[in-house]
Amino acid sequence: MGLLTEAFTGLTTRISEQLSTHGVSIVEFEVLIRLARSPESQLRMTDLAAQTQLTTSGVTRVVDRLERSGLVCRAACPTDRRSSFAVITDAGQARLQGVLPGHVALIEHWFTSRLTPDQLAQVLDSLRVVRDAVRPEATSGATRANGNGSAARQQGSSSVAR
């Protein structure tokens, strides 16, 4: 467990430094990337909280910050008046597009290039098994239809690779 923690904190430190050069915290990046990867680039706030393991008030604060920056907007759920969606905007997509080349290069340098393809596949498969056991909600809302995506959308056709 200590080895996993040391590897994780070492990678997280490097990732946080890279993200800060783009004016994005690691939790803001996680929210943006999860929205960009989701159907119609949106998630219910409750699903976003479950995926990020933030409290509902914690995800509200992060979305508030991203909304003030114009990177995310909120959209009402057409089928449930109690729910709302966080939706990545064109500006949010553009910010991700600016962040991702350096982010991917950092991951390749410090993680994926240090493993053979077989080692990487084994590590990823093993991490998914553990993740699915300890955080089954980590992909909450990622595959189901999220209702009408046109409300309050400020999206273009850009997307971020999964």
C-alpha positions, 0 to 999 in steps of 0.5 A: 500500500505504501508503494502505491501511495508513493507512486500516486503522490509522486505522479499527483505532484507532477500533474498538479504542477503541470495543471497549475500552469494552465490555471486549473487545479487537479480537482477542476481538471478531473471535473472537466475531463469527466464532463468532456468524456460523458454523453453530451459532455454533461453529467447530473451533479449527483453523478459528478459528485459520485464519480469524483468522490466529492460531497454534493456541496464539494462538487457544487463549489467546484462547479461554481468556480468553473462556472465563474470562469466560463468553463462549465454551465448548469442545465436543468434536467428536463425530466427531474426538476430537482436535478441539474446537469453540469455541462462543459462549455466551448471554453472548457473544451478549449482549456482542456485542449490546451492542457491535454498535450502536456498532460499526456506527455507527462503521463507518458514520461512518468508512467506509461513509457516506464512499463512494457505494453504487457505490464501496462495492460496488467496494471490497468486491468488490476487497477480497474478490478480494485477501483470497481470493488472500492468505488463502484460509483466511479462511472456513475451516469457515464453510460446512460442517456442524460436527457435533452442535452440542448438546454443551456448548452454552449457546446460545439463539436469538439471533444476530448478523447477517452 
